[in-house]
Amino acid sequence: MPESPVAGVRLQTVEGVALIVLRGRGDDAAFIVGAARWLGQDLPDSYTEMSRHGDTSICRLGPDEWLVIGARPEGDPPSPVIAVDVSSARSVLRLDGPGATDLLAAGCALDLEGGVLSPGRFAQARLGAFAVLLLAPRDRDGAIDILVARSYARSLTAWLTPGS
């Protein structure tokens, strides 16, 4: 686990996390009910707050797009739910330690101290030159997960841990 230039901050790659993109109209009751039944939890309506159930989180990324992070749902999704496994398209990096938000703030324009990453929230942002999805920790002292396109994971890791 590389050390960052900010004392006590650690970065690791998290393997084996299922990432499923759901597509469907957010105003279609059949889609909303079918997706909730298949996933075992409701889809969030918010673009900044995720729904969580057990080890699975769901983020609403757009008017017709949600990202399921965690456990892979069983069986096939019911119609009209469209589900695509994107697990191999993105990497999950976990940033942990008391200075994690300070390190992120060095390359992110979001007000990270203003509650953007309070428990249960997420943000789509730029981190340095990288488009990322930042997932807030489950509690105030937890780790922040960073989802980035797999092809950029090594570059982002080098950016977060220069000299490692």
Backbone torsions as a table, in degrees:
resi	resn	phi	psi	omega
1	MET	NA	112.6	-178.1
2	PRO	-65.7	146.6	174.2
3	GLU	-91.8	144.6	177.9
4	SER	-93.7	171.0	176.3
5	PRO	-68.8	-15.6	175.7
6	VAL	-87.5	121.0	-175.1
7	ALA	-53.7	133.4	174.3
8	GLY	81.2	0.6	179.9
9	VAL	-94.3	130.0	-179.9
10	ARG	-117.9	149.7	178.7
11	LEU	-129.5	133.0	176.9
12	GLN	-140.9	154.2	173.6
13	THR	-89.1	132.8	179.3
14	VAL	-101.0	120.7	-178.4
15	GLU	-99.0	157.4	171.2
16	GLY	78.2	16.4	178.8
17	VAL	-89.4	124.5	176.5
18	ALA	-76.9	134.3	176.6
19	LEU	-126.1	116.0	-176.3
20	ILE	-123.7	124.3	173.9
21	VAL	-91.0	128.8	174.4
22	LEU	-104.8	136.8	176.2
23	ARG	-124.9	137.1	177.6
24	GLY	171.8	160.9	-178.8
25	ARG	-72.8	127.6	179.9
26	GLY	-67.2	-14.1	178.3
27	ASP	-103.5	10.6	-179.8
28	ASP	-97.8	108.8	-177.0
29	ALA	-58.7	-38.9	179.8
30	ALA	-62.7	-39.9	177.7
31	PHE	-65.4	-50.4	-176.9
32	ILE	-59.9	-47.4	-178.9
33	VAL	-67.8	-44.5	179.8
34	GLY	-62.2	-43.2	179.2
35	ALA	-65.1	-44.2	-179.9
36	ALA	-62.2	-42.2	179.4
37	ARG	-65.2	-44.6	-179.1
38	TRP	-64.6	-40.4	-176.8
39	LEU	-85.8	-20.3	-176.8
40	GLY	78.1	18.2	175.6
41	GLN	-161.1	157.0	-179.3
42	ASP	-73.3	151.0	173.1
43	LEU	-78.9	137.5	177.8
44	PRO	-72.2	148.0	176.8
45	ASP	-93.8	-22.1	-176.5
46	SER	-79.8	149.1	175.0
47	TYR	-93.5	5.0	-179.7
48	THR	-131.2	-14.9	-179.8
49	GLU	-115.7	131.3	-179.4
50	MET	-94.7	157.1	170.9
51	SER	-97.0	143.3	-179.8
52	ARG	-132.3	139.9	174.4
53	HIS	-148.0	115.4	-176.0
54	GLY	61.7	-128.1	-179.4
55	ASP	-93.6	8.4	-176.3
56	THR	-109.6	132.4	175.8
57	SER	-119.4	150.6	176.5
58	ILE	-130.3	130.2	177.7
59	CYS	-117.0	136.0	173.7
60	ARG	-88.6	116.7	-176.4
61	LEU	-97.0	-21.6	-178.7
62	GLY	-164.3	179.9	-176.8
63	PRO	-63.2	-23.0	-179.5
64	ASP	-131.0	25.1	-175.1
65	GLU	-142.7	131.7	175.8
66	TRP	-130.2	150.3	175.4
67	LEU	-116.9	122.9	177.7
68	VAL	-97.8	125.9	-174.8
69	ILE	-123.2	122.5	177.1
70	GLY	131.4	-122.5	-176.8
71	ALA	-75.4	142.3	177.8
72	ARG	-79.0	126.0	178.4
73	PRO	-62.6	150.2	179.6
74	GLU	-86.3	146.9	177.5
75	GLY	73.5	-176.6	179.4
76	ASP	-90.9	149.5	177.8
77	PRO	-69.7	146.6	178.3
78	PRO	-75.6	154.4	174.2
79	SER	-67.4	139.2	9.4
80	PRO	-99.3	24.2	-178.5
81	VAL	-74.9	128.3	174.7
82	ILE	-107.4	123.7	-178.3
83	ALA	-126.7	131.6	179.5
84	VAL	-128.3	126.6	177.4
85	ASP	-77.1	117.0	179.2
86	VAL	-114.6	21.9	-177.1
87	SER	-56.3	-36.8	-177.9
88	SER	-86.0	-3.0	-179.6
89	ALA	-91.6	-21.3	-177.3
90	ARG	-128.3	150.2	173.0
91	SER	-106.4	150.3	175.9
92	VAL	-112.6	117.6	176.1
93	LEU	-107.9	137.9	-179.9
94	ARG	-112.4	122.1	179.7
95	LEU	-107.4	124.9	-172.5
96	ASP	-136.3	145.7	176.2
97	GLY	128.3	163.7	-173.5
98	PRO	-64.1	-21.9	-179.0
99	GLY	-104.0	16.7	-175.5
100	ALA	-59.4	-46.0	-179.4
101	THR	-68.3	-31.1	176.1
102	ASP	-63.9	-41.4	178.2
103	LEU	-64.2	-44.7	178.4
104	LEU	-63.4	-39.4	-177.9
105	ALA	-61.4	-24.7	179.4
106	ALA	-65.8	-19.9	-178.3
107	GLY	-134.2	14.2	-175.3
108	CYS	-130.7	131.7	-177.0
109	ALA	-79.9	-6.9	179.9
110	LEU	-71.8	149.7	174.5
111	ASP	-80.7	87.0	-174.6
112	LEU	-69.3	-22.2	177.7
113	GLU	-86.0	-11.0	-176.2
114	GLY	-89.4	15.0	175.9
115	GLY	99.3	-0.7	179.4
116	VAL	-56.8	-37.1	-179.2
117	LEU	-113.0	34.7	173.4
118	SER	-72.9	158.4	-175.8
119	PRO	-49.0	134.4	178.6
120	GLY	89.4	1.7	-177.1
121	ARG	-112.1	165.2	175.1
122	PHE	-147.4	165.4	178.8
123	ALA	-148.3	138.5	169.3
124	GLN	-92.6	128.4	-172.2
125	ALA	-154.3	175.5	168.6
126	ARG	-102.5	134.9	175.3
127	LEU	-124.7	104.3	-169.6
128	GLY	63.0	-126.0	179.9
129	ALA	-93.8	8.5	-169.1
130	PHE	-111.2	135.1	171.4
131	ALA	-81.6	124.1	-175.6
132	VAL	-135.4	164.3	169.0
133	LEU	-115.5	121.2	179.7
134	LEU	-101.6	124.5	179.1
135	LEU	-108.0	124.2	-179.5
136	ALA	-65.4	153.9	175.9
137	PRO	-67.7	162.1	177.4
138	ARG	-70.0	-23.1	176.9
139	ASP	-142.3	172.5	-175.1
140	ARG	-60.2	-28.8	-175.8
141	ASP	-100.1	7.0	-174.3
142	GLY	-86.6	-179.4	-177.9
143	ALA	-83.2	155.1	176.4
144	ILE	-104.8	128.0	176.7
145	ASP	-94.4	138.1	179.4
146	ILE	-119.7	119.3	175.9
147	LEU	-100.9	129.2	-176.9
148	VAL	-141.6	152.9	175.8
149	ALA	-54.9	133.9	-175.3
150	ARG	-53.7	-36.1	-178.3
151	SER	-67.3	-16.7	178.9
152	TYR	-104.1	-2.4	-173.5
153	ALA	-59.5	-45.0	-179.6
154	ARG	-64.8	-40.0	179.3
155	SER	-66.9	-41.1	178.0
156	LEU	-65.8	-40.5	177.2
157	THR	-59.6	-44.1	178.6
158	ALA	-64.1	-37.1	179.0
159	TRP	-67.1	-38.9	-179.6
160	LEU	-76.5	-23.7	-176.0
161	THR	-131.8	61.0	-178.1
162	PRO	-60.4	138.8	177.8
163	GLY	84.0	-2.8	179.6
164	SER	-79.7	NA	NA
